[in-house]
Amino acid sequence: MSKADIGLIGLAVMGENLILNMESKGFTVACFNRTVSKVDDFMNGRAKGKNIIGCHSIQELCANLATPRKVMLMVKAGQAVDDFIELVLPHLENGDIIIDGGNSHFPDTTRRTKYVESKGKLYIGTGVSGGEEGALKGPSIMPGGSSAAWPAVKPIFQKIAAQTDKGEPCCDWVGENGAGHFVKMVHNGIEYGDMQMICETYQMMKQGLGMSNQEMHEVFADWNKGELDSYLIEITRDILGYKDEQGNEVIDLILDTAGQKGTGKWTAVAALDAGQPLTLIGEAVFARCLSAMKEERVEASKILGGPGKPFKGDKKKMIDDLRKALYASKIISYAQGYQLMRAAAKEYGWNLNYGGIALMWRGGCIIRSVFLGKIKDAFKKNPELANLLLDPFFKGAVKKAQFSWRRVVRAAVDMGIPMPTIGTALAYFDGYRAERLPANLLQAQRDYFGAHTYERVDKPRGEFFHTNWTGRGGSTSASTYIV
């Protein structure tokens, strides 16, 4: 067998599926796993008879690779990535490439890129989205790191990636250092938001409107034929219609506590560090935290009362209002996510292609949806677009949905049904469109107790003033703004 086009370390399901995907597209792949018996199991099972080379050491893996060598790590994020980098480096030559395909935190990818480059090698940190099925049939791939490595990796990644309905690969170069993993992190944060918004519409239908799972199944099936057409709406439809062997509706048997791996938190923290109002994704993370407090919530439900009002309006109209509120909130989620990416690009010197990122997310990944085509169009028309809400299409979409959105939030408040993400999305919209916010009072408070100074509406920006509010203070002021 000839030398392999690429080597992959880590034979969990994602690693195996990526190998099989690559092999099915005409590439020869070498593989290794720290537990060597897994290599033998794979070679005697799913890899049998295919152009896959099983290796029992990293040295053997690297010896079986065509140059420039490309070694992809599909291992647990964190220390394991650093450990494997150290194990692989001695077997590489200058210009060879290490690729991390796990969910690494973007500052770690930046650090690793610089370290590997200092050793004369190249490094790519790439987001891979789509789960097990995506890895096998075509994921969304978001590579960043050493730009010099991209020409050698591009033919493989773009061939194994998902394709849009126009045949475009859902993969392109994102940017230097940690850019690829940053974009994947934002993708995951948006995923948190999308999932939570859908859950809030589900709770409103179930608890507020008294709908059965079958009725909700039919609603989500209908929604998936329109502007909400997406993977997450599709699977929600399927989940609500699913019954086990005994005829039980499985959704009602699942405990209402949600897990998380931390990527949503990373996105929220990155937004705080950048001073960006990523309110919807932040609330989605906190909603999972609140769901985990199951025992406390059970006790609180016996002690803390609420309105508990039944819904008395037009049920059919409210379902349509929910559709519009979900769509408007989804626009806000992406608007906030793109603002965060724009702030990061400025901070880290990345030249991000925002329309290209929407294209990468158009297929193969968890947040794939028809909606992303509209985002691509918006940035194609105006690459400097500051906020999606300012694009004519999205401005019009929110305008059409606005009053339905408000009716949904009002009804939820009246019935005591929590809507943290849909509610905060509306609050962000009202805040973003407000010419004047009450931050003048906030800054006066800061100046009162901390002499932090303020700017004035009748003076040029950048000129700061301090008031001795009590007559007991002095004229000394502190620093003004730390965002």
RAUR-V670883 format. One record per residue. N is the residue number from 1. PHI is phi in whole degrees, -180 to 180 (* if undefined). OMEGA is omega in whole degrees, -180 to 180 (999 if undefined). NEAR is the number of other ideal C-beta (glycine too) atoms within 12 Angstrom. Layout:
N_PHI_OMEGA_NEAR + N_PHI_OMEGA_NEAR
This chain:
1_*_-179_16 + 2_-71_179_13 + 3_-64_-178_22 + 4_-78_177_35 + 5_-74_-177_36 + 6_-156_174_47 + 7_-114_179_49 + 8_-132_179_53 + 9_-110_178_47 + 10_116_-174_39 + 11_-104_164_36 + 12_-77_-173_26 + 13_-59_-179_20 + 14_-61_180_30 + 15_-64_179_37 + 16_-59_-177_33 + 17_-67_176_34 + 18_-64_178_46 + 19_-60_-179_45 + 20_-65_176_33 + 21_-63_180_40 + 22_-60_-178_42 + 23_-64_-180_33 + 24_-69_179_23 + 25_-95_174_27 + 26_99_180_16 + 27_-98_172_33 + 28_-91_-174_28 + 29_-124_171_46 + 30_-98_-178_43 + 31_-136_178_48 + 32_-150_174_43 + 33_-140_-177_33 + 34_-57_171_26 + 35_-83_-168_16 + 36_-63_180_21 + 37_-60_178_15 + 38_-66_177_26 + 39_-62_-179_34 + 40_-63_179_19 + 41_-61_-180_18 + 42_-65_-178_34 + 43_-67_180_28 + 44_-89_-178_15 + 45_-117_-173_18 + 46_-63_-176_25 + 47_-93_-174_32 + 48_-60_177_15 + 49_77_-178_12 + 50_-108_180_27 + 51_-79_-179_27 + 52_-130_-178_38 + 53_-107_176_33 + 54_-83_-177_35 + 55_-122_-177_33 + 56_-105_175_22 + 57_-156_178_23 + 58_-67_178_35 + 59_-60_179_19 + 60_-64_179_21 + 61_-58_-177_38 + 62_-66_179_34 + 63_-68_-178_23 + 64_-95_-176_33 + 65_-104_172_38 + 66_-71_-180_25 + 67_-92_-7_20 + 68_-67_-178_30 + 69_-65_179_34 + 70_-126_-179_46 + 71_-115_-178_51 + 72_-102_179_48 + 73_-98_173_49 + 74_-120_-177_41 + 75_-123_-178_34 + 76_-61_179_23 + 77_-61_179_32 + 78_113_-174_19 + 79_-61_-179_15 + 80_-59_179_23 + 81_-65_178_37 + 82_-61_-180_26 + 83_-62_-178_19 + 84_-71_175_37 + 85_-58_-180_36 + 86_-66_180_20 + 87_-74_-176_24 + 88_-84_-173_38 + 89_-50_-177_29 + 90_-63_-177_16 + 91_-102_-180_27 + 92_-110_175_31 + 93_-110_178_20 + 94_-56_-179_17 + 95_92_175_22 + 96_-72_-168_34 + 97_-128_170_47 + 98_-107_-179_48 + 99_-122_174_50 + 100_-103_-179_48 + 101_-102_180_49 + 102_-90_-179_39 + 103_-89_-179_38 + 104_-77_176_46 + 105_-74_-171_30 + 106_-60_177_45 + 107_-64_177_24 + 108_-65_179_30 + 109_-66_177_46 + 110_-61_180_32 + 111_-62_-178_24 + 112_-68_178_43 + 113_-59_-179_41 + 114_-65_-179_21 + 115_-67_-178_25 + 116_-65_177_38 + 117_-64_179_28 + 118_-67_178_16 + 119_-94_178_23 + 120_86_-180_19 + 121_-108_-180_34 + 122_-117_-173_37 + 123_-140_174_49 + 124_-126_170_51 + 125_-108_-173_51 + 126_-124_171_51 + 127_-76_176_50 + 128_-128_-178_50 + 129_-123_178_44 + 130_138_179_38 + 131_69_-176_26 + 132_-62_-179_21 + 133_-67_179_23 + 134_-62_179_32 + 135_-59_-178_36 + 136_-81_-172_27 + 137_-104_-180_23 + 138_140_179_36 + 139_-90_165_42 + 140_-88_-175_49 + 141_-124_-175_50 + 142_-125_-174_50 + 143_-88_173_51 + 144_-146_179_47 + 145_126_180_44 + 146_-80_-177_41 + 147_-62_180_26 + 148_-66_-179_24 + 149_-83_-171_36 + 150_-62_-179_32 + 151_-57_-179_20 + 152_-78_-175_27 + 153_-96_-175_42 + 154_-50_-178_24 + 155_-61_179_20 + 156_-75_-175_39 + 157_-63_-177_45 + 158_-72_179_29 + 159_-80_-179_24 + 160_-89_-177_42 + 161_-71_172_42 + 162_-62_178_38 + 163_-118_173_25 + 164_-74_179_28 + 165_-67_176_15 + 166_-97_178_12 + 167_83_179_14 + 168_-87_180_23 + 169_-71_178_31 + 170_-85_-179_42 + 171_-162_171_45 + 172_-159_-179_35 + 173_-65_-178_33 + 174_-94_-179_45 + 175_169_-176_38 + 176_-71_171_34 + 177_52_-174_35 + 178_-88_-174_42 + 179_-59_-178_42 + 180_-62_180_51 + 181_-72_175_50 + 182_-65_180_49 + 183_-63_176_51 + 184_-64_178_47 + 185_-62_178_45 + 186_-64_174_51 + 187_-53_-178_48 + 188_-66_177_42 + 189_-63_177_44 + 190_-62_176_50 + 191_-59_176_43 + 192_-56_-178_43 + 193_-64_179_49 + 194_-57_-178_45 + 195_-64_-179_38 + 196_-67_178_42 + 197_-61_178_47 + 198_-64_179_45 + 199_-63_179_37 + 200_-69_176_37 + 201_-68_176_46 + 202_-61_-179_37 + 203_-65_179_31 + 204_-64_178_40 + 205_-65_-174_38 + 206_-74_-174_28 + 207_-84_-176_26 + 208_-81_-176_35 + 209_-99_178_32 + 210_66_-177_18 + 211_-84_176_26 + 212_-81_178_17 + 213_-61_179_28 + 214_-64_178_20 + 215_-62_179_23 + 216_-68_175_36 + 217_-54_-179_29 + 218_-69_178_20 + 219_-65_-180_36 + 220_-66_175_36 + 221_-62_179_23 + 222_-68_180_21 + 223_-61_-177_35 + 224_-73_178_26 + 225_-95_-176_17 + 226_-118_-174_20 + 227_-68_178_27 + 228_-90_179_37 + 229_-50_-176_27 + 230_-165_179_37 + 231_-62_-176_34 + 232_-70_174_35 + 233_-67_180_39 + 234_-61_-178_24 + 235_-73_175_25 + 236_-64_174_33 + 237_-55_-177_30 + 238_-66_-179_20 + 239_-61_-177_26 + 240_-68_178_34 + 241_-100_-172_22 + 242_-88_175_21 + 243_-127_178_18 + 244_-83_-175_12 + 245_-61_-180_7 + 246_-89_-180_8 + 247_87_179_10 + 248_-78_175_13 + 249_-79_-169_21 + 250_-62_-178_17 + 251_-56_-178_28 + 252_-79_180_20 + 253_-95_-175_15 + 254_-89_179_18 + 255_-64_-175_14 + 256_-85_173_23 + 257_-129_-175_18 + 258_-101_176_23 + 259_-91_175_15 + 260_-159_-179_27 + 261_-100_174_21 + 262_108_-177_22 + 263_-71_174_35 + 264_-65_177_40 + 265_-62_177_25 + 266_-55_-179_35 + 267_-65_180_44 + 268_-64_179_37 + 269_-66_178_23 + 270_-60_179_37 + 271_-67_177_37 + 272_-62_179_20 + 273_-62_-178_20 + 274_-89_-178_26 + 275_69_-178_17 + 276_-108_-177_32 + 277_-79_180_29 + 278_-88_-168_43 + 279_-66_-174_37 + 280_-68_-180_48 + 281_-66_176_51 + 282_-58_179_35 + 283_-65_178_38 + 284_-65_177_45 + 285_-65_-179_38 + 286_-65_178_26 + 287_-62_176_35 + 288_-67_178_32 + 289_-61_179_25 + 290_-65_180_22 + 291_-63_-179_26 + 292_-70_-179_18 + 293_-87_-171_18 + 294_-58_-176_17 + 295_-63_178_13 + 296_-64_-179_16 + 297_-66_178_19 + 298_-61_178_14 + 299_-66_-178_11 + 300_-63_-179_14 + 301_-64_180_16 + 302_-86_-173_10 + 303_-108_-173_10 + 304_-97_180_13 + 305_-87_176_9 + 306_-146_-176_16 + 307_-64_179_15 + 308_57_-179_14 + 309_-75_173_17 + 310_-77_178_16 + 311_-76_-176_31 + 312_-115_-177_13 + 313_-90_180_21 + 314_-81_-176_13 + 315_-61_-179_21 + 316_-63_179_17 + 317_-67_179_18 + 318_-66_177_31 + 319_-61_178_32 + 320_-69_175_28 + 321_-62_179_35 + 322_-61_178_45 + 323_-59_-178_36 + 324_-68_179_34 + 325_-65_178_42 + 326_-64_-180_49 + 327_-66_179_41 + 328_-63_180_45 + 329_-66_177_49 + 330_-62_176_48 + 331_-60_179_49 + 332_-62_-179_47 + 333_-58_-180_49 + 334_-71_177_48 + 335_-59_179_41 + 336_-67_179_42 + 337_-61_179_50 + 338_-70_175_43 + 339_-63_178_34 + 340_-64_179_44 + 341_-64_178_49 + 342_-65_179_32 + 343_-65_179_28 + 344_-66_179_40 + 345_-60_178_30 + 346_-68_-178_17 + 347_-66_-172_24 + 348_-105_177_29 + 349_73_179_14 + 350_-90_175_30 + 351_-103_-175_21 + 352_-80_175_34 + 353_-97_-171_26 + 354_-68_175_42 + 355_-66_178_30 + 356_-64_178_32 + 357_-66_176_48 + 358_-59_178_43 + 359_-65_178_38 + 360_-62_-179_47 + 361_-88_-174_50 + 362_-69_-179_41 + 363_-144_173_36 + 364_84_-173_40 + 365_-103_-175_42 + 366_-67_-178_35 + 367_-95_-178_46 + 368_-59_-178_39 + 369_-165_176_39 + 370_-62_-180_29 + 371_-49_-176_36 + 372_-66_175_41 + 373_-62_178_26 + 374_-68_177_30 + 375_-66_178_40 + 376_-58_180_36 + 377_-62_-178_24 + 378_-62_-179_34 + 379_-77_175_32 + 380_-68_178_20 + 381_-70_-176_19 + 382_-144_-179_20 + 383_-60_-179_21 + 384_-97_-178_15 + 385_-54_-176_29 + 386_-76_-176_19 + 387_-155_-179_33 + 388_-55_-179_41 + 389_-63_-179_33 + 390_-88_175_23 + 391_-75_-177_31 + 392_-54_-179_17 + 393_-64_-176_26 + 394_-72_174_34 + 395_-58_179_24 + 396_-67_-179_19 + 397_-64_180_32 + 398_-69_178_36 + 399_-59_180_19 + 400_-66_-174_21 + 401_-92_-166_34 + 402_-56_-174_28 + 403_-75_172_19 + 404_-64_179_29 + 405_-56_-179_39 + 406_-67_178_26 + 407_-64_180_28 + 408_-64_-179_44 + 409_-65_179_37 + 410_-63_-180_25 + 411_-65_179_36 + 412_-64_178_35 + 413_-63_-179_22 + 414_-61_-178_22 + 415_-95_-180_27 + 416_72_179_21 + 417_-101_-177_33 + 418_-68_175_26 + 419_-137_-174_40 + 420_-61_-176_34 + 421_-84_179_46 + 422_-66_178_52 + 423_-67_-179_34 + 424_-72_176_33 + 425_-62_179_46 + 426_-66_178_38 + 427_-63_177_25 + 428_-63_180_35 + 429_-58_-180_36 + 430_-67_177_22 + 431_-69_-177_20 + 432_-68_-178_25 + 433_-90_-178_20 + 434_-84_176_12 + 435_-66_-178_8 + 436_-132_177_10 + 437_-112_-177_16 + 438_-78_-180_11 + 439_-68_174_16 + 440_-63_177_15 + 441_-67_180_13 + 442_-60_-179_16 + 443_-70_175_26 + 444_-64_177_22 + 445_-61_179_17 + 446_-62_180_25 + 447_-70_-179_29 + 448_-62_-174_22 + 449_-93_-175_14 + 450_-132_-180_22 + 451_52_-176_27 + 452_-84_178_25 + 453_66_-179_26 + 454_-155_172_29 + 455_-97_-178_21 + 456_-116_-180_18 + 457_-70_-178_14 + 458_-100_180_8 + 459_-130_180_12 + 460_-64_174_10 + 461_-61_180_12 + 462_96_176_11 + 463_-102_-171_14 + 464_-115_-176_22 + 465_-133_176_22 + 466_-131_177_26 + 467_-113_174_22 + 468_-86_-168_16 + 469_-64_-173_18 + 470_-106_-174_11 + 471_82_-180_7 + 472_-104_-179_8 + 473_-82_178_17 + 474_-115_-179_13 + 475_-98_-179_10 + 476_-74_180_12 + 477_-117_177_20 + 478_-96_175_19 + 479_-64_-171_15 + 480_-90_-172_21 + 481_-117_168_19 + 482_-123_-177_9 + 483_-85_999_12
